[in-house]
Amino acid sequence: MAASATTRRRFPFLRIAIAVQTLTIFLQAVSAGLLMSSSYGEALHSAGARVMYGASMLYVLAAVLAWKPGGGSPRPVWHASGFLALASVQVVVGIAHMPSVHLPLGVLMFGLSVLALARR
């Protein structure tokens, strides 16, 4: 437990990046609801997708900075890279209008992001 607290103090940027990613995914769920019920929902969801993808890239950057210059574990880099891969698939299936894949993947991504946040 003490190591976890030390990691939090040493790499707050990593925790902030995961929190931003989690928030953007949650906002994507909200904008998906608006997508189905309002005229501006599509524009909002599309813009949110770009922000969410940027947040995933920020997570990778934060993980690399915590690992290499910060002397932390490489494990968050693998988690962040895997998440960026999931975000890439999410964008592709969203553009292809495949809600049967897009929606469950979004739920999975939110759950994984909450889990990553809880572990940091």
KELUMMI-740813 format. One record per residue (C-alpha): residue number from 1; residue in three letters; chain; z negated, y negated, x negated. Coordinates in nm, 2 decimals, padded with zeros to 4 digits. Example, Ala and Ser with C-alpha at 12.3 -4.5 7.8 and 13.67 -1.06 7.14 Angstrom:
<nodes>
  nr rest kette     c3     c2     c1
   1  ala     A -00.78  00.45 -01.23
   2  ser     A -00.71  00.11 -01.37
</nodes>
This chain:
<nodes>
  nr rest kette     c3     c2     c1
   1  met     A  00.00  00.00  00.00
   2  ala     A -00.08 -00.24 -00.29
   3  ala     A  00.27 -00.19 -00.44
   4  ser     A  00.42 -00.29 -00.11
   5  ala     A  00.22 -00.61 -00.09
   6  thr     A  00.32 -00.68 -00.45
   7  thr     A  00.68 -00.63 -00.37
   8  arg     A  00.66 -00.87 -00.08
   9  arg     A  00.51 -01.14 -00.30
  10  arg     A  00.76 -01.08 -00.58
  11  phe     A  01.07 -01.07 -00.37
  12  pro     A  01.03 -01.29 -00.06
  13  phe     A  01.41 -01.37 -00.06
  14  leu     A  01.48 -01.00  00.01
  15  arg     A  01.24 -01.00  00.31
  16  ile     A  01.39 -01.33  00.44
  17  ala     A  01.74 -01.19  00.41
  18  ile     A  01.65 -00.88  00.61
  19  ala     A  01.48 -01.10  00.87
  20  val     A  01.78 -01.32  00.90
  21  gln     A  02.01 -01.01  00.94
  22  thr     A  01.78 -00.87  01.21
  23  leu     A  01.78 -01.20  01.40
  24  thr     A  02.16 -01.23  01.38
  25  ile     A  02.20 -00.87  01.52
  26  phe     A  01.96 -00.95  01.80
  27  leu     A  02.15 -01.27  01.88
  28  gln     A  02.47 -01.06  01.89
  29  ala     A  02.32 -00.84  02.16
  30  val     A  02.24 -01.16  02.36
  31  ser     A  02.59 -01.29  02.31
  32  ala     A  02.74 -00.96  02.41
  33  gly     A  02.56 -01.00  02.75
  34  leu     A  02.71 -01.35  02.77
  35  leu     A  03.05 -01.20  02.68
  36  met     A  03.04 -01.01  03.00
  37  ser     A  02.91 -01.29  03.22
  38  ser     A  03.05 -01.62  03.10
  39  ser     A  03.37 -01.79  02.99
  40  tyr     A  03.22 -01.90  02.65
  41  gly     A  03.07 -01.56  02.57
  42  glu     A  03.37 -01.43  02.37
  43  ala     A  03.38 -01.74  02.14
  44  leu     A  03.00 -01.71  02.09
  45  his     A  03.01 -01.34  02.01
  46  ser     A  03.30 -01.39  01.77
  47  ala     A  03.13 -01.66  01.58
  48  gly     A  02.81 -01.46  01.58
  49  ala     A  02.99 -01.17  01.43
  50  arg     A  03.09 -01.38  01.13
  51  val     A  02.73 -01.50  01.09
  52  met     A  02.60 -01.14  01.12
  53  tyr     A  02.85 -01.03  00.85
  54  gly     A  02.74 -01.31  00.63
  55  ala     A  02.38 -01.22  00.68
  56  ser     A  02.46 -00.86  00.57
  57  met     A  02.62 -01.00  00.25
  58  leu     A  02.32 -01.21  00.19
  59  tyr     A  02.10 -00.90  00.22
  60  val     A  02.31 -00.73 -00.05
  61  leu     A  02.28 -01.04 -00.27
  62  ala     A  01.90 -01.05 -00.22
  63  ala     A  01.87 -00.68 -00.30
  64  val     A  02.07 -00.71 -00.62
  65  leu     A  01.86 -01.01 -00.73
  66  ala     A  01.54 -00.82 -00.66
  67  trp     A  01.67 -00.53 -00.85
  68  lys     A  01.85 -00.65 -01.17
  69  pro     A  01.69 -00.98 -01.27
  70  gly     A  01.37 -00.92 -01.07
  71  gly     A  01.30 -00.57 -01.21
  72  gly     A  01.26 -00.41 -00.87
  73  ser     A  01.39 -00.07 -00.74
  74  pro     A  01.76 -00.02 -00.69
  75  arg     A  01.69  00.15 -00.35
  76  pro     A  01.73 -00.17 -00.15
  77  val     A  02.07 -00.22 -00.30
  78  trp     A  02.18  00.11 -00.16
  79  his     A  02.03  00.03  00.18
  80  ala     A  02.19 -00.31  00.18
  81  ser     A  02.53 -00.18  00.07
  82  gly     A  02.52  00.09  00.34
  83  phe     A  02.43 -00.17  00.60
  84  leu     A  02.73 -00.39  00.48
  85  ala     A  02.95 -00.08  00.53
  86  leu     A  02.81 -00.03  00.88
  87  ala     A  02.87 -00.40  00.95
  88  ser     A  03.23 -00.37  00.83
  89  val     A  03.29 -00.07  01.07
  90  gln     A  03.12 -00.27  01.35
  91  val     A  03.37 -00.56  01.29
  92  val     A  03.67 -00.33  01.29
  93  val     A  03.57 -00.15  01.61
  94  gly     A  03.49 -00.48  01.78
  95  ile     A  03.83 -00.62  01.70
  96  ala     A  03.99 -00.30  01.82
  97  his     A  03.79 -00.33  02.15
  98  met     A  03.62  00.01  02.12
  99  pro     A  03.30 -00.05  02.31
 100  ser     A  03.21  00.32  02.32
 101  val     A  03.16  00.30  01.94
 102  his     A  03.08 -00.07  01.91
 103  leu     A  02.78 -00.08  02.14
 104  pro     A  02.59  00.23  02.01
 105  leu     A  02.66  00.12  01.65
 106  gly     A  02.52 -00.22  01.73
 107  val     A  02.20 -00.06  01.86
 108  leu     A  02.18  00.16  01.55
 109  met     A  02.22 -00.14  01.32
 110  phe     A  01.95 -00.33  01.50
 111  gly     A  01.71 -00.03  01.47
 112  leu     A  01.79  00.02  01.10
 113  ser     A  01.74 -00.35  01.03
 114  val     A  01.41 -00.36  01.21
 115  leu     A  01.30 -00.05  01.01
 116  ala     A  01.41 -00.22  00.68
 117  leu     A  01.22 -00.53  00.78
 118  ala     A  00.91 -00.33  00.86
 119  arg     A  00.93 -00.14  00.53
 120  arg     A  00.95 -00.47  00.33
</nodes>
